[in-house]
Amino acid sequence: MGPFDDLPGSDSGSTPSDPPPLTMEERAGVLDDLAELEVFRTLLEPTGIKGIVVDCPDCDEEHHVDWALMQANLRQLLEEGQTGRHEPPFDPDPDDYVSWDYASGYADGIAAMAEREEPGSGRSGRHSRDD
């Protein structure tokens, strides 16, 4: 699963100036992807990860997309119904980029660790209060 799965592609027959509008479900998916991307960046950027690697169906190659460009692409998709072409970074180090699935698994692991540590705080749940 990734940020551009199941969205209208270039094979939809529309011109770049007239992309098909996103459905409400597609818009919700892009908004979810933007929120996830922010979590991924917050967790992974301090470790030296520069962005996401995306398999490009058009050229059958991997694209290394930094955090800011990925965010810009998702925002453009949300606003315009498509993303523009972009130049990949010059000679990227593949070790500096992770897949969407890796980032998602990493975030899930951090969340699971936080949940395990939470019961030691003396409360029965994050939102429960006795006062």
Salt bridges, closest charged atoms under 4 A:
GLU45 OE1 - ARG41 NE 3.30
ASP58 OD2 - ARG85 NH1 3.29
ASP96 OD2 - LYS50 NZ 3.39
GLU118 OE1 - ARG126 NE 3.80
ASP131 OD2 - ARG129 NH2 3.16
